[in-house]
Amino acid sequence: MNDAPRSPFLVEARRFGDARGWFMETYSEAALLGHGVGHRFVQDNHSLSRSVGTIRGFHFQAPPHAQAKLVRCARGAILDYAVDLRRGSPTFGRWVSAELSGQNGRQLYVPVGYGHAFVTLQPDTEVIYKVSDIYAPECDGGVAWNDPQIGVDWSLPPEGAVVSDKDLKLPLLADFYSPFAYDGTPLAPLDQQSFSEVRP
């Protein structure tokens, strides 16, 4: 995974429409390889969140089963987040975010070393994401979604967030020793890290 990008980026998948609807490529190994993603994705995960304001994250897997992710929203809409969790990084604890939806077709690539989270903006939202390593419960980890040091404004509905019991027990950054080391590339804004997949 040494050749993988060290900062999250957006993939703008192009859609081809006609009277029937549209067609798009949701994954192109060749296109991602051209942007430095040389690892294989070995598993697809699919979640359904029924309520607006459902938060999942911030999650990661630690080495030796650390996971990069390629995230898209198949139905509904989310605000998707990646937070830098690399020890010694000048951008440690900072984050980037993007709206992903069934309508816009965008995807967010989240490298190893970043925590991932999202909040749902519509009911019955479905999220599909590829991961670069198998699920390994002994490597499962995360940090608290509401950590003030991270400082995400989740734009929640009046009734507040829907969060799992497991996520409510995740530690704050102040109490967290990261399993990820800084690799020399700080977190960059997503508008500098996006590319379009153009079907030949």
N, C-alpha and C positions, 0 to 999 in steps of 0.2 A: 504493500500500500504506500510505499515511499514516493510514488509518482502522483499520488492523489492531490487535488487542490487542497489548500490549507485554509480557505475562507469560503463561507457559503455563497452560492450564486443561484440566480433564477434561470429557469429554462422556459422560454416562451415558445410553446408548441404551436405550430401553424395549423390552422383548420382550413379544410377545403369544403365549401358548401355548395349545395344546389337545392332544387325544389324538394328533394327527399329529406334533407337535413345536412349533416356534415360528416367529414372523416378527418381523423388526426392520428398521427403516430405518437403514442404515449411514452415510448421508450426507443431510443436509438443508441445502441452500443457504439457505433461508429462516430456519431455526433459527440457523445460524451468523451470518447477517447481523444477526439480532436481538441478537447478542452481539459485534458489531463486526468480524466477519470479512468484509470487503468485497471481498477479492481473489478471483480465480478460481483453482481448482485445475486444472492443465493436463496432469497426468500421474499415473498410478498405478504404483507399484512393488510388487513381491511377492518376498519372500525366503523360502527354506527353510533352516533351520539344523538339522542332523541331531543334533548332540551337545548335551547339557546343559552349560551353562557357556560356550557360544559368545557372544562379545562382539563387537558391531559398533558402532564409534564411538570417540570423539566426532566426529561429522561435521557439516559445514555446507557451503553454497555462498556464496561472497563476491559482493558486487555486481560487475557489474550484473545477475547472475543469482542473487541471493540467494533462498533458498527457505524459505517456511513449510511446515510438515508437519502432516498429520493422520494419526495412527498408530493402528492397531488390530491385534490378534492374532487371526487367523482360526482357528488350531489350535494347541494347546499353551498355553504361558504364558511371559511375559517380565516382567522388571522393566525399565521404560522410564524413561529419564532425560533431562532437559533442563538444561544448565548455561549460566549467564549468561556470555556472551563479549563484552559491550558495554564498550568502553573508557570508563573514568570512572564506571562504574556502582558504587554502594555495595554491590551484591550480586555484583560480578564474581567468577567462580569458584565461586559457590554454585549448588546444584542442587536440583531437586525430582524425585521419582520416584513411580511408581504401578505396581501390578501390572495388566497387561493380559492377558486370556486369551480363548480361544475360549468359555469358560464365562461370564465376567462381561460380555463385550461392551463394555467401556469403551474409550474412545479418548483419546489425549493430543494436544492441539493445541500445537505447538511454533512460536513466532513466529520471524521473522527476528531474528538477533542471538544466538541460542542454539545451542549444540552439542547434537546428539542422539546417544544411544547406548542400547543395550539388551543385556541378558544373558538367555539362555534358561534356563528353569526345568524344561522338559520336553523329551524328545527329539522330533525331527521337528516342530519349531515353525515355523509359517508366519506371517509378518508382512506386512501390506499397508498402504501409506501413500500418501496423496495429497501432491503437491508443487505449489507455486504458480508454479514456473518450470521451464523445460526443463533437462535435464542439460547442464552445460557443464564439461567436464573442466578447462579452464583456470581455472575458479573453484572447483574442488574443494579442500577444506581440512579440517583437523581438529586436535585436540589429543589427547595421549596418554591412553588409557583409565585408566592406573594412575598418573596424576600425583598426587603426594602433596598438592599444594596444593588439588586438587579433593577428594581424600579419600573416594572412593566405596568402601564395603564391599560388594563384589560378591556375597558369599555363595556362593562357588564350591564345586563338588564337590571331593573329595580330589585328583582328578587335575589340577585347576587349570583355567585358562582356555584356550579355543580362540580364537586371534586371528590375523587375516590378517597376512602379511608387510607389507602396506601400512600397516596400523594400528600395527604395531610400530615403524614409523619416524616416527610423528607426533610433533611437538614438545611439550615441556612448556610450561605457561603462562608460565613465567619466560623462555622463549626465543621467545615468540609475540607478534607485533604484530597486534592484532585489526583486521579491516576494518570492524567495526561500532562505531558511536558510541552512547553512552548517550542515551536519549530522554526521560529524566525520570521513568520509571516503574520502580521497583525490582522485583526478583523477589518474588512473593507466594506464600504457601503454597497448595498445590493445594486444600485444603479451603475456601479463600476464593474459589476461581476455578473451581468446577465448576458445571455446569448440566445439567438433564435435557432431552433431546429428547422431547417428548410428542406422539405422533401424534394429530392431530385426529379 
